[in-house]
């Protein structure tokens, strides 16, 4: 799994590619948590490059959502592929997260 981070207009975008599983999810967690705790509580997680996500990836994102809310921020998910979106639907979390087709759409939503 590859994780990269960039900041656009004060909003952190964490781009993830590859498979998110028990072994790789801690890297995604570190990128998201470090942003939120550095006083940048609004985070867009771009999942367009993710081919597979298991329950540990979901758990990591739930934890990040709670942390963002605690710091008065938002966690938005972008670019979920049909396969990844299915994981959210099975877990009944598609209504808990803010899901966007693209990172640009998620960024625009945060800026509003």
Residue pairs with C-beta under 8 A, 6 or more apart in sequence:
1 16
1 17
1 18
1 19
1 20
1 24
1 27
1 28
2 16
2 17
2 18
2 49
3 14
3 15
3 16
3 27
3 28
3 31
4 14
4 15
5 12
5 13
5 14
5 15
5 31
5 35
6 12
6 13
6 15
7 13
7 40
8 107
9 107
9 111
10 40
10 42
11 40
11 42
11 43
11 44
11 107
11 110
11 111
12 35
12 40
12 42
12 43
12 44
13 43
13 44
13 45
13 46
13 103
13 107
14 28
14 31
14 32
14 35
14 43
14 44
14 45
14 46
15 46
15 48
15 49
15 103
16 28
16 45
16 46
16 47
16 49
16 50
17 49
17 50
18 24
18 49
18 50
18 51
19 50
19 51
19 52
19 53
20 28
20 50
20 52
20 53
20 54
20 56
20 57
20 60
21 52
21 53
21 54
21 56
21 57
22 54
22 56
25 56
25 57
25 59
25 60
26 60
28 45
28 57
28 60
29 60
29 63
29 64
32 43
32 45
32 60
32 64
32 67
32 75
33 64
33 67
35 43
36 43
36 64
36 67
36 68
36 71
36 73
37 67
37 71
40 73
41 68
41 71
41 72
41 73
41 74
42 68
42 73
42 74
42 76
42 110
43 64
43 68
43 73
43 74
43 75
43 76
44 76
44 77
44 78
44 100
44 103
44 106
44 107
44 110
45 61
45 64
45 75
45 76
45 77
45 78
46 78
46 79
46 103
46 106
47 53
47 77
47 78
47 79
47 80
47 81
47 84
48 78
48 79
48 80
48 81
48 102
48 103
49 79
50 80
50 81
50 84
51 81
51 83
52 83
52 84
53 84
53 87
54 87
55 91
57 87
58 87
58 88
58 91
58 93
61 75
61 77
61 97
62 93
62 96
64 75
65 75
65 96
65 97
68 74
68 75
69 75
74 98
74 110
75 97
75 98
76 97
76 98
76 99
76 100
76 106
76 109
76 110
77 97
77 98
77 99
77 100
77 106
78 99
78 100
78 101
78 102
78 103
78 105
78 106
79 100
79 101
79 102
79 103
80 88
80 99
85 94
85 99
88 94
88 97
88 99
98 106
98 109
100 106
100 109
